[in-house]
Amino acid sequence: MRTFCTVIGVSFALALSTSAFAQERHVVTADKLAQAVSQYVKKQDADRATIREALARPEVKNVAESMGIDIGRVSASIDALPPESIERAAASARDVNQALVGGASTIVISTTTIIIILLIVILVAVL
């Protein structure tokens, strides 16, 4: 009986020490976690800058004005967008910026469509 109690006691002690040791180890270090958060914030900031760049273009302003959209209100609401909307709006903004790079003065239908989608995504996300 004494051997049985010793085996149980040792097993219990090992189980406690193993679980206590496991709690001290982390799968992700604090540095890696901080780095991941920093990269996420930088990406969000870059996406917001891309959206602002697209909204600052005269072609986008003209389309927004012709639709009766207050571009100032849309620009001011960029910081309030949730992450999913920022990603979608930034993708559209990249398309607009790429289509209008180099001083292109004409807007083709696809660019106009992208601009409208960008504005609608931002407005829907804010409202």
C-alpha positions as CSV (number, residue, x, y, z in Angstrom):
1,M,0.0,0.0,0.0
2,R,2.9,2.3,0.8
3,T,4.4,1.7,-2.7
4,F,1.0,2.5,-4.2
5,C,0.7,5.8,-2.3
6,T,4.3,6.7,-3.3
7,V,3.6,6.1,-6.9
8,I,0.4,8.1,-6.8
9,G,2.2,10.9,-4.9
10,V,5.1,11.0,-7.4
11,S,2.8,10.9,-10.3
12,F,0.7,13.8,-8.9
13,A,3.9,15.8,-8.2
14,L,5.1,15.3,-11.7
15,A,1.7,16.3,-13.2
16,L,1.7,19.5,-11.2
17,S,5.3,20.4,-12.0
18,T,4.7,19.7,-15.7
19,S,1.6,21.8,-15.9
20,A,3.3,24.6,-14.0
21,F,6.2,24.5,-16.3
22,A,4.0,24.5,-19.4
23,Q,2.3,27.7,-18.1
24,E,5.6,29.5,-18.0
25,R,6.4,28.8,-21.7
26,H,4.8,30.9,-24.3
27,V,4.2,29.8,-27.9
28,V,4.8,33.4,-29.1
29,T,7.3,35.6,-27.5
30,A,6.4,39.1,-26.4
31,D,8.7,40.6,-29.0
32,K,7.1,38.6,-31.8
33,L,3.7,39.6,-30.6
34,A,4.6,43.3,-30.5
35,Q,6.2,43.0,-34.0
36,A,3.0,41.4,-35.4
37,V,0.8,44.2,-33.9
38,S,3.2,46.8,-35.2
39,Q,3.1,45.3,-38.7
40,Y,-0.8,45.2,-38.6
41,V,-1.0,48.9,-37.5
42,K,1.5,49.9,-40.2
43,K,-0.6,48.1,-42.8
44,Q,-3.7,49.8,-41.6
45,D,-2.0,53.2,-41.8
46,A,-0.7,52.5,-45.3
47,D,-4.2,51.4,-46.4
48,R,-5.7,54.6,-45.0
49,A,-3.0,56.7,-46.7
50,T,-3.8,54.9,-50.0
51,I,-7.5,55.7,-49.6
52,R,-6.7,59.4,-48.8
53,E,-4.5,59.6,-51.8
54,A,-7.3,58.3,-54.1
55,L,-9.8,60.7,-52.5
56,A,-7.5,63.6,-53.0
57,R,-7.4,63.1,-56.7
58,P,-9.3,65.8,-58.7
59,E,-10.9,63.1,-60.9
60,V,-12.3,61.4,-57.8
61,K,-13.5,64.7,-56.4
62,N,-15.3,65.5,-59.6
63,V,-17.1,62.2,-59.7
64,A,-18.1,62.6,-56.0
65,E,-19.4,66.1,-56.6
66,S,-21.4,65.0,-59.6
67,M,-23.0,62.3,-57.4
68,G,-23.7,64.8,-54.6
69,I,-21.2,63.2,-52.2
70,D,-19.4,65.4,-49.7
71,I,-15.8,64.3,-50.2
72,G,-14.7,66.0,-47.0
73,R,-17.1,64.0,-45.0
74,V,-15.9,60.8,-46.7
75,S,-12.3,61.7,-46.0
76,A,-13.0,62.5,-42.4
77,S,-14.6,59.1,-41.9
78,I,-11.6,57.0,-43.0
79,D,-10.3,56.7,-39.5
80,A,-13.7,55.2,-38.3
81,L,-13.7,52.4,-40.8
82,P,-13.5,48.8,-39.5
83,P,-10.5,46.8,-40.7
84,E,-12.5,44.8,-43.3
85,S,-13.8,48.0,-44.9
86,I,-10.3,49.5,-44.9
87,E,-8.9,46.5,-46.8
88,R,-11.7,46.7,-49.4
89,A,-11.6,50.4,-49.8
90,A,-7.8,50.4,-50.0
91,A,-7.9,47.7,-52.8
92,S,-10.3,49.9,-54.8
93,A,-8.2,53.0,-54.0
94,R,-5.1,51.2,-55.3
95,D,-6.9,50.4,-58.5
96,V,-7.9,54.1,-58.8
97,N,-4.4,55.3,-58.1
98,Q,-2.9,52.9,-60.5
99,A,-5.4,53.8,-63.3
100,L,-4.8,57.5,-62.9
101,V,-1.1,57.4,-62.4
102,G,1.0,59.5,-64.7
103,G,-1.5,62.3,-65.0
104,A,-4.1,60.5,-67.0
105,S,-6.8,63.1,-67.8
106,T,-9.5,60.7,-69.0
107,I,-11.6,58.5,-66.9
108,V,-12.7,55.3,-68.4
109,I,-15.9,53.5,-67.3
110,S,-14.0,50.9,-65.2
111,T,-12.1,53.7,-63.3
112,T,-15.4,55.5,-62.7
113,T,-16.9,52.3,-61.5
114,I,-14.0,51.7,-59.1
115,I,-14.3,55.3,-57.8
116,I,-18.0,54.9,-57.2
117,I,-17.5,51.5,-55.4
118,L,-14.8,53.1,-53.3
119,L,-17.1,55.9,-52.2
120,I,-20.0,53.6,-51.6
121,V,-17.8,51.2,-49.5
122,I,-16.7,54.1,-47.3
123,L,-20.2,55.6,-46.9
124,V,-21.7,52.2,-46.1
125,A,-19.1,51.5,-43.5
126,V,-19.5,54.9,-41.8
127,L,-23.3,54.8,-41.8
